[in-house]
Amino acid sequence: MAKTLRLHFGTPSGTDWTLSVRYPKETITLAEATAAANAIIGAGVFLKNPNSFQGADIVDRTVTEIE
């Protein structure tokens, strides 16, 4: 299974912006995700300039290679 953490942000222009991160730890909490999102907002390293954290989720999927 492949898991991806998605952090959802708002931007000053009113659009939604999502950052996807592969391989999150199994026991991630909302408090940890919020802290990470706030650090991203504070760093100001993205052109979209997220300014609000709207939530987080984990996408869990199964990948089967064709042989």
C-alpha positions in Angstrom: 0.0 0.0 0.0 1.1 3.5 -0.7 0.1 6.4 1.6 0.1 10.1 0.9 -0.5 12.9 3.4 -2.4 15.8 1.8 -2.3 19.2 3.5 -5.0 21.5 2.3 -4.5 25.3 2.2 -6.3 28.5 1.2 -4.5 31.3 -0.7 -5.0 35.1 -0.6 -6.7 34.9 -4.0 -9.4 32.5 -2.5 -8.2 29.4 -4.3 -7.5 26.0 -2.7 -4.0 24.6 -2.8 -3.0 21.1 -1.8 0.5 19.8 -0.9 0.9 16.0 -1.2 3.7 14.3 0.7 4.5 10.6 0.3 5.3 8.2 3.1 3.8 9.9 6.1 4.4 8.2 9.4 1.6 5.8 10.5 0.8 7.6 13.7 0.5 11.2 12.4 -2.0 13.3 14.3 -4.0 16.4 13.4 -1.8 18.4 15.7 1.4 17.3 13.9 -0.2 18.0 10.5 -1.3 21.4 11.7 2.2 22.2 13.0 3.7 21.2 9.7 1.2 23.2 7.7 1.8 26.3 9.9 5.6 25.9 9.3 5.0 25.8 5.6 2.8 28.9 5.7 5.4 30.7 7.8 8.3 29.8 5.5 6.7 31.5 2.5 8.6 29.3 0.0 5.8 28.7 -2.5 4.6 31.0 -5.2 1.0 30.2 -4.5 1.6 31.6 -1.0 -0.8 29.5 1.2 -2.1 31.6 4.0 -4.5 29.4 5.9 -4.6 25.7 6.8 -7.9 24.1 5.9 -7.3 20.4 6.9 -5.4 17.2 6.2 -6.1 13.7 5.1 -4.3 10.5 4.3 -4.8 8.8 0.9 -4.3 5.1 1.1 -4.1 3.1 -2.1 -2.9 -0.3 -3.3 -0.5 -0.4 -6.2 -0.1 -3.7 -8.1 2.7 -4.0 -10.6 1.8 -5.9 -13.8 4.3 -8.6 -14.6 
